[in-house]
Amino acid sequence: MLQITKPIAFIDLETTGVNLGKDRIVEIAIVKLLPDGSRTVKRKLINPEMPIPKTSSDVHGITDDMVKDAPTFAQAAQELRQVLADCDLSGYNSNRFDIPLLIEEFLRAGVELEMKGRRLLDVQNIFHKMEQRTLAAAYKFYCGKTLEGAHSAEADATATLEVLLGQLERYPELGNTIDSINKFLGDEVIVDFARRFIMCDGVEVFNFGKYKGESVAAVLTREPQYYDWMMRGDFPQQTKQKLTEIFTRTKLKGLKV
């Protein structure tokens, strides 16, 4: 059994698409596992304030008509922040999609979701390291059951929790804490959730484009116009937020020299 000292929230989002900078949430489910082993579930439809493409509706079954009377994310943000208060976060591909997009929505709503001190556990990373399959296959492999209602946010979030518990039973080398699992996985230190920057020897470096592998601070010092280009570009808000932090820190350091 997973040993936890504070709640862990298993999150699954259904969205208008997969672009972190543009797309919006249409459904969110949060299955919260408490230290005593009990669970709570929060599920909400969200009005994305934009049309849901048919290609996305074909996947998750949520249409414009189904969300027209639902709250916007801004209207639901405070409630969702309270649900996630003092929780570590988990999901399936959550470190690369669900959590980054969720943070984007909070930023757009002007509501801060404090991430400091939260541990992130992406169940997909365990599966890919051990078996390399889909969520439905993971559910069948670890739980011996067929995933009914796939692409329903609550069904997927619940299945993800059950897959993790099955993984702990199958792989004792994972340990039974979030820290032991992340140590086994060797997860990288996150700078921005879209991973446009990564840490290398304690320094933020670009993880894309012509300056990939170069120090962000060094590039911004040499070419401050690159900061302006990124701020005007189609990058996630949280990436721009981190870029501004690095840029401001670099400028202040330069003034002190």
Secondary structure, 3 states (H helix, E strand, C coil): CCCCCCCEEEEEEEECCCCCCCCCEEEEEEEEECCCCCEEEEEEECECCCCCCHHHHHHHCCCHHHHCCCCEHHHHHHHHHHHHCCCEEEECCHHHHHHHHHHHHHHHHCCCCCCCCCCEEEHHHHHHHHCCCCHHHHHHHHHCCCCCCCCCHHHHHHHHHHHHHHHHHHCHHHCCCHHHHHHHHCCCCECCCCCCEEEECCEEEECCHHHCCCEHHHHHHHCCHHHHHHHHCCCCHHHHHHHHHHHHHHHHHHHHC
